[in-house]
Amino acid sequence: MKAIAKEKKNFLVRLWNFFTLYEKIWYFSILGLSFLITFLFPATVDDLIVNPVLIMWMYLADVILNATCELLIAKQSRWNFIVSFFVEVVEIATLILIGERFATMTVTIFFWIPIDIISFVSWNKHKDKKEEDLTVVRTLSGWQEVAVIAGILVWTVGVGYLLTIISPEGILDSEGTLDTIVCYLDAMCSAVAISNGLFILFRYREQWISWYIVAALETAMNIIMGQWVLLVLKAGYFTNTTYGYIKWTKYIKSRKKENENKLNLKINEKKEA
């Protein structure tokens, strides 16, 4: 029993030391603000047969899990995908209960859950040789970026139009303008989220750029739908996305420089030989 207790204590110590001071402050700030907003601005779903308290606790769980997942991605840790799986489960259950954002829910079920599993396996195969806790990451080329942007625009227009048709208000209902806007925002959000998932799978730094867009779209929809506690998570997204982008960029540059030095060393050795 003592050995088990000691091993557990050592694990917790290693886990605590795994994160920097900034990361700890960021994480616990998000959690603290989330609990505060939960009590100051409780969820209101009077038009649905859903317990508002249950919805609020699900929002809170979503914030905690998402914050954990985002921080692990910034640290290039493959374990983010395990946490992400639980994020998907909570979000699917929440969207079913509130009856909103069907494009996002469909993408979560048929894209995000499979991509998390595949990504976890892929990241395990691309561990950094110097630091096994890190995963090797890289950056996109110019033509790849253009192709992604074009795909997002096509998806947004096509799926957004379909969502407005199947929405209860209908696309030609002037009173349903707000719902129509949410439909197109939902479509764009799902499109950018798909590109983000593929970037993560293939370990591209541009996943942070797409995540900026997702966070902005999510913020707009959270405000429209009165999901105030989720705005804390979006504030966390913006700050952590900046942090993650800088961290990944530094890693890519450092490894590129190391490879260039190794190549130059080999060239010099051949010349001397």
C-alpha positions in Angstrom: 0.0 0.0 0.0 2.9 2.4 0.9 4.5 1.7 -2.5 1.3 2.5 -4.3 0.8 5.7 -2.3 4.4 6.7 -3.0 4.0 6.0 -6.7 0.8 8.0 -6.8 2.5 10.9 -5.1 5.5 10.8 -7.5 3.0 10.8 -10.4 1.3 13.9 -9.1 4.6 15.7 -8.5 5.7 14.9 -12.1 2.4 16.1 -13.4 2.7 19.3 -11.4 6.2 19.9 -12.6 5.2 19.1 -16.2 3.6 22.5 -16.5 5.2 25.9 -16.3 4.2 28.7 -13.9 2.4 30.6 -16.7 0.5 27.4 -17.7 -0.6 26.8 -14.1 -1.8 30.4 -13.7 -3.6 30.3 -17.1 -5.4 27.0 -16.3 -6.5 27.8 -12.8 -7.6 31.3 -13.9 -9.9 29.7 -16.5 -11.3 27.3 -13.9 -11.8 30.1 -11.3 -13.6 32.4 -13.7 -15.8 29.6 -15.0 -17.1 28.8 -11.5 -17.7 32.5 -10.9 -19.6 33.0 -14.1 -21.6 29.8 -13.4 -23.1 31.3 -10.3 -23.4 34.9 -11.5 -25.0 34.0 -14.9 -26.8 30.7 -14.7 -28.0 29.0 -17.9 -31.5 29.9 -19.0 -33.4 27.3 -21.2 -37.0 28.1 -20.3 -38.2 27.2 -23.8 -36.9 23.7 -23.5 -37.7 20.8 -21.2 -34.2 20.7 -19.8 -32.9 21.3 -16.3 -31.0 24.6 -16.5 -28.7 23.5 -13.6 -27.8 20.3 -15.5 -27.0 22.4 -18.7 -24.8 24.7 -16.6 -22.8 21.9 -15.1 -22.3 20.4 -18.6 -21.1 23.8 -19.8 -18.7 23.9 -16.8 -17.4 20.4 -17.5 -16.9 21.5 -21.2 -14.8 24.4 -20.1 -12.6 22.3 -17.7 -12.0 19.5 -20.2 -11.4 21.9 -23.2 -9.0 24.0 -21.2 -7.0 20.9 -20.3 -7.1 19.7 -23.9 -5.9 23.0 -25.3 -3.1 23.3 -22.8 -1.8 19.8 -23.7 -1.9 20.6 -27.4 0.2 23.7 -26.8 2.7 21.5 -25.0 2.7 19.1 -28.1 1.4 16.3 -25.8 -0.3 13.3 -27.5 -2.4 12.9 -24.3 -4.6 15.8 -25.4 -6.5 13.4 -27.6 -7.6 11.3 -24.7 -9.0 14.4 -23.0 -10.5 15.5 -26.3 -12.6 12.3 -26.4 -14.4 13.2 -23.2 -14.8 16.8 -24.5 -16.7 15.4 -27.5 -19.0 13.2 -25.3 -19.9 16.2 -23.2 -20.5 18.5 -26.1 -22.6 16.0 -28.0 -24.8 15.4 -25.0 -25.2 19.2 -24.4 -26.1 19.9 -28.0 -28.7 17.1 -28.0 -30.3 18.5 -24.8 -30.5 22.1 -26.0 -31.5 21.1 -29.6 -29.0 23.5 -31.3 -26.1 23.6 -33.7 -26.7 20.3 -35.6 -23.8 20.8 -38.1 -21.3 21.1 -35.2 -22.8 18.0 -33.5 -22.7 15.9 -36.7 -19.0 16.9 -37.4 -18.2 16.0 -33.8 -19.7 12.5 -34.0 -18.5 11.5 -37.5 -15.2 13.5 -37.7 -13.8 14.5 -34.3 -14.1 11.3 -32.4 -12.5 9.2 -35.2 -9.8 11.9 -35.8 -8.9 11.9 -32.1 -8.3 8.2 -32.2 -6.2 8.3 -35.4 -4.3 11.4 -34.2 -3.3 9.7 -30.9 -1.9 6.8 -32.8 -0.1 9.1 -35.4 1.4 11.4 -32.7 2.7 8.4 -30.9 4.7 7.5 -34.0 6.2 11.0 -34.3 7.8 11.6 -30.9 10.7 14.0 -30.7 14.0 12.2 -30.6 15.4 14.6 -27.9 12.3 14.9 -25.8 9.8 12.0 -25.9 7.1 14.1 -24.2 7.0 16.3 -27.3 5.6 15.5 -30.7 7.3 16.6 -33.9 5.3 19.5 -35.6 5.7 21.3 -38.9 4.2 24.0 -41.1 2.1 24.2 -44.3 3.2 25.3 -47.8 1.5 28.3 -49.6 -0.7 26.2 -52.1 -2.0 24.0 -49.3 -3.2 27.1 -47.4 -5.1 28.4 -50.5 -6.8 25.0 -51.0 -7.9 24.9 -47.4 -9.4 28.4 -47.6 -11.3 27.5 -50.8 -12.7 24.3 -49.2 -13.9 26.2 -46.1 -15.8 28.8 -48.3 -17.5 26.1 -50.4 -18.5 24.2 -47.2 -19.9 27.3 -45.5 -22.1 28.3 -48.3 -23.4 24.8 -49.1 -24.0 23.5 -45.6 -25.1 26.9 -44.3 -27.8 27.0 -47.0 -29.0 23.5 -46.2 -29.2 24.3 -42.5 -31.4 27.3 -43.2 -33.8 25.2 -45.2 -34.2 22.5 -42.6 -34.4 25.0 -39.7 -37.9 25.4 -38.2 -38.1 29.1 -39.2 -37.1 28.5 -42.9 -34.7 30.6 -45.0 -37.4 33.1 -46.2 -38.8 33.9 -42.7 -37.7 37.5 -41.9 -38.2 36.8 -38.2 -35.7 33.9 -38.4 -32.8 36.2 -39.4 -30.9 35.5 -36.3 -31.3 31.7 -36.7 -30.2 32.0 -40.3 -27.0 33.8 -39.2 -26.4 31.1 -36.6 -26.8 28.4 -39.3 -24.1 30.0 -41.5 -21.9 30.6 -38.5 -22.4 27.0 -37.5 -21.5 25.8 -41.0 -18.4 27.9 -41.2 -17.4 26.8 -37.6 -17.8 23.1 -38.6 -15.7 23.7 -41.8 -12.9 25.4 -40.0 -13.0 22.8 -37.2 -12.6 20.0 -39.8 -9.5 21.8 -41.2 -8.3 22.3 -37.7 -8.7 18.5 -37.0 -6.7 17.6 -40.1 -4.0 20.1 -39.3 -3.7 18.5 -35.8 -3.6 15.0 -37.3 -0.8 16.0 -39.6 0.9 18.1 -36.9 0.7 21.4 -38.8 1.3 24.7 -36.9 -1.6 26.3 -38.9 -4.1 24.5 -36.7 -3.6 27.4 -34.3 -4.7 29.9 -37.0 -7.8 27.9 -37.8 -8.5 27.7 -34.0 -8.4 31.5 -33.8 -11.2 31.5 -36.3 -13.2 28.8 -34.6 -12.9 30.7 -31.3 -14.2 33.9 -32.9 -17.2 32.1 -34.5 -17.9 30.2 -31.2 -17.8 33.5 -29.3 -20.4 35.0 -31.6 -22.7 32.0 -31.3 -22.3 31.8 -27.5 -23.3 35.5 -27.2 -26.3 35.0 -29.5 -27.4 31.9 -27.5 -26.7 33.4 -24.1 -24.1 30.8 -23.1 -22.1 33.2 -20.9 -20.0 30.7 -19.0 -18.5 29.4 -22.3 -17.2 32.9 -23.0 -14.6 32.2 -20.3 -13.4 29.2 -22.4 -13.2 31.4 -25.5 -11.0 33.9 -23.6 -8.9 31.0 -22.7 -8.8 29.8 -26.3 -7.5 33.2 -27.6 -4.7 33.4 -25.0 -3.7 29.7 -25.2 -3.8 29.8 -29.0 -1.4 32.7 -29.0 0.8 30.8 -26.6 0.6 27.6 -28.6 1.4 29.3 -31.9 4.5 30.9 -30.4 5.6 27.7 -28.7 5.2 25.6 -31.8 6.9 28.2 -34.0 9.9 28.3 -31.6 10.1 24.5 -31.8 9.9 24.4 -35.6 12.6 27.0 -35.9 14.9 25.4 -33.4 14.7 22.0 -35.0 15.1 23.5 -38.5 18.3 25.2 -37.3 19.6 22.0 -35.7 19.0 20.1 -39.0 20.8 22.8 -41.0 23.7 22.7 -38.6 23.9 18.9 -38.9 23.8 19.2 -42.7 26.5 21.8 -42.8 28.6 19.6 -40.5 28.3 16.7 -42.8 29.2 18.9 -45.8 32.3 20.2 -44.0 33.3 16.6 -43.0 33.1 15.5 -46.7 35.2 18.4 -47.8 37.8 17.7 -45.2 37.8 14.0 -46.2 
